[in-house]
Structure formats: structure tokens, C-alpha cells
């Protein structure tokens, strides 16, 4: 239980509460405020959020053109603190540039926002992308899980500049008898990898779905 009255007494200049630590109370009030947000708001942290519809194009200062990859989104960060006789809810602007909801291919073909392919590749690596197409499975429960909102977000680990999907390959982790990735005993941290590459086309043909990615707004 958190006694919120101590914040009120502190704000009222009660001398017996002069040295009271009210950080826990303020943090709890921040949580209560954030719980009031709905789908129209994207919560970035405990006290920072962005209004989804408050978006405007990001204009290149050099060319005057709107960016195909980025846009501006208005946000706020807030804090609860005691004032002179009142508890103050302090709001500050936190406008930021965010990715537009476009295809990954469209982002990679935008040299005006980020001039080189290597720069765009560097920015995209490690970012989350959203799987837009529906995926299928013979098991209805697995299909529902595959198409759930949480299962649609994936991270980008590698990009290919030239060639086709038939040229793509990767190395799978070696699994133990329980189907878990094996740890390399040499360092105790990295995984043991199959020395033979797996072609992406073969992997997709053996899998249960195909997918197309778009850049996540988040």
C-alpha cells in the first residue's frame, strides 16, 4: 500500500513532512495515469507517450520534399511533483521522428532520406518489422498464434543487396536431443552452428507459411 497523502501534506508545506521521500508515490501516480491511455496512444516508457494521429510529414531542408521513410509524431512526457500547495502534473513536448508504415523495400529504395544503401542497411538492422500477410497452419491453434499481434513482430538480422531469394542462405543452430540450441563448450556463450548452409527457398518450402514485411511504426 502506498500512502498518497504524504505527497499532499508535503505540497501543503507541512513541516513534519519536509524530509519525506515521495518518489514512490509519484511513480505510482505516473502508473495510474498511463493506465488511462487507449489504442490512440503509443506508450514508449513509463511516463512518455506519443499520440498516433498527431503526425506530419518530415520535410528535407535541402530539397523541400517530404521524406518517404520518416515522419514527425507529437509526443509528451510527464511527471507528478509537489508544488506550492498543489500536486502538479507537469507535461512537456517530446516530438520525435518515427518510421512511416511502409514496405521494407520502399525504405531501402529511398536514397533521399538516407543517402547510401549501407546506411539504410545499418539503420534497419536490429529494427522490428511487422509481418503484414496472414499465415496458415493445419492446426487452428497454431494458426491463431501465428497471426496474433505479438507474433507479427520480427527483428531484422541481415539484408541482401543483390541477387534473388534463390541466392539466400543461412546457418542453423545445432539442436540437442530436447530440441534446444547447443552451447559451444569452448566459450560457454555462443551456439554451435551447422557447418552446412540452409537455402532460404528450401526452408520456406518446408515451412508452413510465407511472409511479407513492412516497417513497424514503433
C-alpha positions, 0 to 999 in steps of 0.5 A, a space after each residue: 500500500 502506498 500512502 498518497 497523502 504524504 505527497 499532499 501534506 508535503 505540497 501543503 508545506 507541512 513541516 513534519 513532512 519536509 524530509 519525506 521521500 515521495 518518489 514512490 508515490 509519484 511513480 505510482 501516480 505516473 502508473 495510474 495515469 498511463 493506465 488511462 491511455 487507449 489504442 490512440 496512444 503509443 506508450 514508449 516508457 513509463 511516463 512518455 507517450 506519443 499520440 498516433 494521429 498527431 503526425 506530419 510529414 518530415 520535410 528535407 531542408 535541402 530539397 523541400 520534399 517530404 521524406 518517404 521513410 520518416 515522419 514527425 509524431 507529437 509526443 509528451 512526457 510527464 511527471 507528478 511533483 509537489 508544488 506550492 500547495 498543489 500536486 502538479 502534473 507537469 507535461 512537456 513536448 517530446 516530438 520525435 521522428 518515427 518510421 512511416 508504415 511502409 514496405 521494407 523495400 520502399 525504405 531501402 529504395 529511398 536514397 533521399 532520406 538516407 543517402 547510401 544503401 549501407 546506411 539504410 542497411 545499418 539503420 534497419 538492422 536490429 529494427 522490428 518489422 511487422 509481418 503484414 500477410 496472414 499465415 496458415 497452419 493445419 492446426 487452428 491453434 497454431 494458426 491463431 498464434 501465428 497471426 496474433 499481434 505479438 507474433 507479427 513482430 520480427 527483428 531484422 538480422 541481415 539484408 541482401 543487396 543483390 541477387 534473388 531469394 534463390 541466392 539466400 542462405 543461412 546457418 542453423 543452430 545445432 539442436 540437442 536431443 530436447 530440441 534446444 540450441 547447443 552451447 559451444 563448450 569452448 566459450 560457454 556463450 555462443 551456439 554451435 552452428 551447422 557447418 552446412 548452409 540452409 537455402 532460404 527457398 528450401 526452408 520456406 518450402 518446408 515451412 508452413 507459411 510465407 511472409 511479407 514485411 513492412 516497417 513497424 511504426 514503433 
